[in-house]
């Protein structure tokens, strides 16, 4: 870790954590710090994404053009098209999985308190010990914009984004989810600068 900021999100891939592995990790982290909250992000239940400031600025520009009814620039179109495709892929992959299925955990958040850099290093070593090629990444507070949204929220954004990409006016009902996302991105950018 480059500095001492706390780690708020841990991503685990290749493989994701099984439900049993996650339960063990959560029990250990909560035992060390009573009152700590550890929240799992199952791939089929939650859309999770981290975006750097450059990506967020491009999305702010594209979303602003869409909600204001302006013609999208090439960069606006590219940013919204990438977002739309990412949403569509995730919605398709997740729609056939029963929400009652615990499913693999692709990432988890740690709050009250977050992980110290030393706690994260020890956890990463532990998780890599069982799968040597496993990737374990820690996101420190403020490093990037992190989104965790349920399926209905992602689906509600699609009509407005698709209308904007077709060059059509975005209906008021479809604008509201985009305004909320724009506000979220713009707020993060303001706090980050």
C-alpha positions as CSV (number, residue, x, y, z in Angstrom):
1,X,0.0,0.0,0.0
2,X,1.5,3.4,-1.0
3,X,0.3,5.2,2.2
4,X,-1.5,4.7,5.5
5,X,-5.1,5.4,4.4
6,X,-7.5,2.6,5.4
7,X,-8.7,0.0,3.0
8,X,-12.4,0.1,2.5
9,X,-13.0,-2.5,-0.2
10,X,-11.2,-5.8,-0.9
11,X,-11.6,-7.5,-4.3
12,X,-10.8,-11.1,-4.8
13,X,-10.7,-12.8,-8.2
14,X,-9.4,-16.0,-9.9
15,X,-11.1,-17.4,-7.9
16,X,-13.7,-15.4,-6.1
17,X,-14.3,-16.3,-2.5
18,X,-16.7,-19.2,-1.9
19,X,-19.5,-18.5,0.6
20,X,-17.7,-20.6,3.2
21,X,-14.4,-18.8,2.7
22,X,-16.1,-15.4,3.0
23,X,-17.8,-16.5,6.2
24,X,-14.5,-17.4,7.7
25,X,-12.9,-14.1,6.6
26,X,-15.8,-12.1,8.0
27,X,-15.7,-14.0,11.4
28,X,-11.9,-13.3,11.8
29,X,-12.2,-9.6,10.9
30,X,-15.1,-9.0,13.2
31,X,-13.5,-11.0,16.0
32,X,-10.5,-8.7,16.0
33,X,-12.6,-5.5,16.1
34,X,-16.0,-6.0,17.7
35,X,-18.6,-3.9,16.0
36,X,-16.8,-3.9,12.6
37,X,-19.1,-4.4,9.7
38,X,-18.0,-6.7,6.8
39,X,-20.4,-6.7,3.8
40,X,-20.2,-9.2,0.9
41,X,-20.8,-8.2,-2.7
42,X,-22.0,-11.3,-4.5
43,X,-21.4,-10.9,-8.3
44,X,-25.0,-11.8,-9.2
45,X,-26.7,-9.5,-6.6
46,X,-24.6,-6.4,-6.8
47,X,-23.0,-4.4,-9.6
48,X,-19.7,-3.3,-8.3
49,X,-17.3,-1.0,-10.1
50,X,-14.3,1.2,-9.4
51,X,-13.5,4.1,-11.6
52,X,-10.6,6.4,-11.7
53,X,-11.0,10.2,-11.8
54,X,-10.4,10.4,-15.6
55,X,-13.2,7.8,-16.3
56,X,-15.5,9.6,-13.8
57,X,-14.9,13.0,-15.5
58,X,-15.8,11.4,-18.9
59,X,-19.0,9.9,-17.5
60,X,-20.0,13.2,-15.9
61,X,-19.6,15.0,-19.3
62,X,-21.6,12.3,-21.1
63,X,-24.4,12.1,-18.4
64,X,-24.6,15.9,-18.3
65,X,-25.1,16.1,-22.1
66,X,-27.7,13.4,-21.9
67,X,-29.8,14.9,-19.1
68,X,-29.5,18.4,-20.7
69,X,-30.7,17.1,-24.1
70,X,-27.5,18.1,-25.9
71,X,-25.8,16.2,-28.7
72,X,-23.2,13.8,-27.4
73,X,-19.6,14.5,-28.3
74,X,-17.5,11.6,-29.6
75,X,-15.9,11.2,-26.1
76,X,-19.4,11.5,-24.4
77,X,-20.7,8.8,-26.7
78,X,-17.7,6.5,-26.1
79,X,-18.0,6.9,-22.3
80,X,-21.7,6.2,-22.2
81,X,-21.4,3.3,-24.8
82,X,-18.8,1.6,-22.6
83,X,-21.0,2.1,-19.5
84,X,-24.1,0.8,-21.3
85,X,-22.3,-2.3,-22.5
86,X,-20.9,-3.0,-19.1
87,X,-24.4,-2.7,-17.6
88,X,-25.9,-4.9,-20.2
89,X,-23.3,-7.6,-19.8
90,X,-23.8,-7.6,-16.0
91,X,-27.6,-7.6,-16.2
92,X,-27.5,-10.5,-18.7
93,X,-25.0,-12.6,-16.6
94,X,-26.9,-12.0,-13.3
95,X,-30.5,-12.3,-14.3
96,X,-30.7,-16.1,-14.3
97,X,-29.2,-16.6,-10.9
98,X,-31.5,-17.1,-7.9
99,X,-31.0,-14.3,-5.4
100,X,-31.4,-16.8,-2.6
101,X,-28.2,-18.5,-3.8
102,X,-25.3,-17.1,-1.7
103,X,-23.0,-17.3,-4.7
104,X,-19.3,-16.4,-4.8
105,X,-18.1,-13.2,-3.2
106,X,-16.1,-11.0,-5.6
107,X,-15.5,-8.2,-3.2
108,X,-16.4,-7.0,0.2
109,X,-16.5,-3.8,2.2
110,X,-15.1,-3.3,5.6
111,X,-16.4,-0.5,7.8
112,X,-16.3,0.9,11.4
113,X,-13.3,0.5,11.2
114,X,-11.9,-0.1,7.8
115,X,-8.8,-2.3,7.5
116,X,-5.5,-0.8,8.4
117,X,-2.8,-1.4,5.6
118,X,-1.2,-4.0,7.9
119,X,-4.5,-5.9,8.3
120,X,-5.0,-5.8,4.5
121,X,-1.5,-7.1,3.8
122,X,-2.0,-10.0,6.2
123,X,-5.4,-10.8,4.8
124,X,-4.1,-10.7,1.2
125,X,-1.3,-13.1,2.1
126,X,-3.8,-15.4,3.8
127,X,-6.1,-15.5,0.8
128,X,-3.3,-16.0,-1.7
129,X,-1.9,-18.9,0.4
130,X,-4.9,-21.1,-0.7
131,X,-4.7,-20.1,-4.4
132,X,-1.3,-18.9,-5.5
133,X,-2.7,-17.1,-8.6
134,X,-5.5,-15.4,-6.8
135,X,-5.7,-11.7,-7.2
136,X,-6.4,-9.7,-4.1
137,X,-6.8,-5.9,-4.4
138,X,-7.4,-3.3,-1.7
139,X,-9.1,0.0,-2.5
140,X,-8.1,2.7,-0.1
141,X,-10.6,5.4,0.9
142,X,-10.6,8.1,-1.8
143,X,-8.5,6.3,-4.4
144,X,-11.3,5.8,-6.9
145,X,-15.0,6.1,-7.2
146,X,-16.6,2.9,-6.0
147,X,-20.1,2.0,-6.9
148,X,-22.2,-0.8,-5.4
149,X,-25.7,-0.9,-6.8
150,X,-28.6,-3.4,-7.0
151,X,-30.0,-4.8,-10.2
152,X,-33.1,-2.5,-10.3
153,X,-31.0,0.6,-10.1
154,X,-28.7,-0.5,-13.0
155,X,-31.7,-1.5,-15.1
156,X,-33.4,1.9,-14.5
157,X,-30.4,3.7,-16.0
158,X,-30.4,1.8,-19.3
159,X,-33.4,3.4,-21.1
160,X,-32.0,7.0,-20.7
161,X,-28.4,6.0,-21.7
162,X,-29.7,4.1,-24.8
163,X,-31.9,7.0,-25.8
164,X,-29.0,9.4,-25.6
165,X,-26.8,7.1,-27.6
166,X,-29.5,7.0,-30.3
167,X,-29.6,10.8,-30.4
168,X,-33.1,10.8,-29.0
169,X,-34.4,13.1,-26.2
170,X,-34.3,11.3,-22.8
171,X,-37.8,11.1,-21.2
172,X,-38.2,12.7,-17.8
173,X,-38.8,9.4,-16.1
174,X,-35.6,8.0,-17.6
175,X,-33.6,11.2,-16.8
176,X,-34.1,10.8,-13.0
177,X,-31.8,7.7,-12.6
178,X,-29.1,9.5,-14.7
179,X,-29.3,12.7,-12.6
180,X,-28.8,10.6,-9.5
181,X,-25.7,8.9,-11.0
182,X,-24.4,12.2,-12.3
183,X,-24.8,13.7,-8.8
184,X,-22.9,10.8,-7.3
185,X,-20.0,11.1,-9.7
186,X,-19.8,14.9,-9.5
187,X,-19.9,14.8,-5.7
188,X,-17.0,12.3,-5.6
189,X,-15.0,14.4,-8.0
190,X,-15.6,17.5,-5.9
191,X,-14.5,15.7,-2.7
192,X,-11.5,14.2,-4.5
193,X,-10.1,17.6,-5.7
